[in-house]
């Protein structure tokens, strides 16, 4: 049981790291997309909504920035 708990803890840590990395990349990429019509995103007011908002920003940014 302890191994399962350790694996789950590692999975959560890795997932958090990747969400943080995505947030950093979006901060770099979004400004170039603003000139193409993407509005700046507001910071989520609810911490529980952070991941959903981050994924929504990423999707919106990719849709605008993708080549035709």
CORSUL-V848334 format. One record per residue. RES is the residue in three letters. SS is DSSP state (A for helix, B for strand, O for the rest). D_LAST is the distance of its C-alpha to the last C-alpha in Angstrom with 1 decimal. Layout:
# CORSUL-V848334
<<RES/SS/D_LAST> <RES/SS/D_LAST>>
This chain:
# CORSUL-V848334
<<UNK/O/50.3> <UNK/A/50.0> <UNK/A/47.5> <UNK/A/45.3> <UNK/A/45.4> <UNK/A/44.6> <UNK/A/41.6> <UNK/A/40.3> <UNK/A/40.9> <UNK/A/39.0> <UNK/A/36.1> <UNK/A/36.0> <UNK/A/36.2> <UNK/A/33.3> <UNK/A/31.2> <UNK/A/32.2> <UNK/A/31.3> <UNK/A/27.8> <UNK/A/27.3> <UNK/A/28.7> <UNK/A/26.4> <UNK/A/23.3> <UNK/A/24.7> <UNK/A/25.2> <UNK/A/21.7> <UNK/A/20.3> <UNK/A/22.8> <UNK/A/21.3> <UNK/A/17.5> <UNK/A/17.9> <UNK/A/19.2> <UNK/A/16.1> <UNK/A/14.1> <UNK/A/16.9> <UNK/O/16.0> <UNK/O/12.7> <UNK/O/14.8> <UNK/O/15.9> <UNK/O/19.7> <UNK/O/21.9> <UNK/O/23.3> <UNK/O/27.0> <UNK/O/29.0> <UNK/O/30.2> <UNK/O/33.8> <UNK/O/34.7> <UNK/A/34.8> <UNK/A/34.5> <UNK/A/31.2> <UNK/A/29.7> <UNK/A/27.9> <UNK/A/26.4> <UNK/A/25.2> <UNK/A/23.9> <UNK/A/21.8> <UNK/A/20.6> <UNK/A/19.6> <UNK/A/17.7> <UNK/A/15.8> <UNK/A/15.0> <UNK/A/14.0> <UNK/A/11.7> <UNK/A/10.0> <UNK/A/9.5> <UNK/A/9.0> <UNK/O/6.5> <UNK/O/3.8> <UNK/O/0.0>>
